[in-house]
Amino acid sequence: MFSESVLSLKVKYVWQKWQMGAIVVACALLLPVQAVKAQNNKEVQDTARQATQAQQKAYQQLNQFEEQVRSSADLEVDGLIVDETITKIGRDFYDVFHRQWEAPPSAKNFTILIKERPTRGNGALIQVALNDELLFEQQLQPRYDVIEEVATYVASGLYEYLVRNQLQQQLEAEGNKSREVF
């Protein structure tokens, strides 16, 4: 999703930069050649005017495209899930969580960090943070059914947290707007 759109914009940007450079080079090469061949001063002026217009048009197109790239550069990666697990228990938790996870449609600009610390024995301490805020921490046993149940619980809990957080932000924004009116 992200890489395709930004990559295609970058490719278009490079292509248009190349075209712009080609037009400038062509104008620089053709103007002297046509000036030498032209016997009439009017032809030289027309050729120069046409080259200048072509160059201005190319610059306008390039500026429009750069504006599109700048506006699309405001894109952020929404819903990034970072895996910092180190054992099979943590990897199983991450895999189940990732399969169960579906972000709310209205949620934006969030990052989920799944971190693991090994503990004594066969267990592992799993930590789940949302935007650098620790929301869940639990020691897990190396039993797949327990890992699956906890991962499903965490996925549903994060979903509800994001929905409530988004609603709260909307209410605060509406509250600020109503205060500005009066």
N, C-alpha and C positions, 0 to 999 in steps of 0.2 A: 504494500500500500504506500508507505512512505518512500521507500527507496525508488519505486517505479516513477512516481510523479516528480520527485526532486531530481532524479537522474535524467528523466526526459527533459526537464526544464534546463538542466545544466548542458545537456547535449545541444538543445536548441540555442542556448546562449553562446556556446562555443562556435556553433555553426554560423550564427548571425555575426559574431565577432569576426570569423574568418571571411564571411562574405563582405563585411564592411572593409576589412583590410584589402580584399581583392579589388573592390571598387576603387578604393583610394589609390592602390598601385596602378590599376588600369588607367585611372584619370591622370596620374602622374606620368605614365608612359605614353599615353595617347595624345595628351595635350601638346607636348613638344613636337611629336611626329606630325600631327595634323597642323600645327602652327607653321612648320617648315614647308609643308605641302601647300598650305593655303596661300593663295596669291592675293586674296582680298582680305583686308582688315576686318570686314564684317563677318566673314566666315570664322575667323579666329575668335571673335567676340561671341558668336553663336555657339561655337564649340565649347568655349570656356563657360558660357552661361549654362549649357546643357550639363556639362560635367559638374558644375557647382550645384545645380538643381538635383542631379543624381546623388551627389554626396550629401546634400541636406536631407533628401528623402531617406537615404540609408541611415544617417544619424538619427532621424526621427524614429525610424523603425527600431533601431538599436535602443534608443531611450525608452520607447514603449515596452520593449521586451525586458530591459533591465528593471523597469517598474514592476512588471509582472513577476520577475524573479524576486525582487525585494518584498513584494506583498506575499509571495508564497514562502519566503524565508521565515515568515512568522509562524510557520507550521511547527508544531511540537509533537513529539512522539507521545501519544496518549496511551496509557495502559501498559506501560513497560513492566515486565515481570523479570526481576533479576534473581538468578539462581546462585546462591553462595553455599550450596550444600557440599559435603565432603564424603559422606558415607552412603552406603546403600539405603539405609533408613531415610536419610534426608532426600536422596534422589527419588525414592519411591513416593515420599510425601510430595515433592515438587511435581512429579509426573501426574499423580492423582489430582492435585490442586489445579494444575494447568489444564487437565481434561475437563474438570468441573467448572472452571472459571469462565464467566461471561460478564463483561463489564456492563454497567447500566448505560443506556444510550445517551443519557444527558451528562454523564461524568466526563470530565476533561482534566488534563494536566495532573495525572497521578502516576506514581511509581510504586510498585509492590516489591519489597525485598524479602526473600525467603532465605534465612540464614540458619546455619546449623553449627552447634558445638557438640563435640563428642563428650559423653559422660562416662563415669566408671561403669564397668560391666559392658552390657550389650546395648545400652540405651543411647539416646541422642536428645539434645535440647534443641527444639525447633523454635525459631523466632520469626514472626511475620510483622513487618513494618509497612505502613502506608505513608508515603511522603516523609520518611525519616521519623515517623512517630510509631513507637512499638505498640502494637495492638494485641498481639497474641504471643504467648510463650508457654510451652509445655514440653515436658519430658515424654518421649515416645519409646515404646517397646518395639522390638523388631518383629512384630506380628503385623502382617499385611492388612488384616481386617481392621485392626485398630488404627493403623496409618490411614487407611481409606476413609474410615468414619471421621477421624479428626480433620483430614484435608477437606472433606465435603462440608463439615461444620464451619471451618475457617472460610471457605469460599462463599458460603451463604451469608456468614456474618460480615465479611468485607463488602459484599454486594449491598446489604442493608445499610451499612455504615456510609458507603458512598452515596446512596440515595438520600439518606437523612442529611448528610453534609451538603449535598447539592441543593436540597430544599431549603436548608438553613441559609445558605449563601443567597439564594433567590429572595427569601423573605427579608434578609438584611439589606439587600440592594433595593428592594421596593420600599423598605422603611426609610432608607436614606433619600430616595427620590421624593417621598411624601414630605419629608422635613424640608427639602430644598424648595418646595412650592410655597410654603408658608413663611 
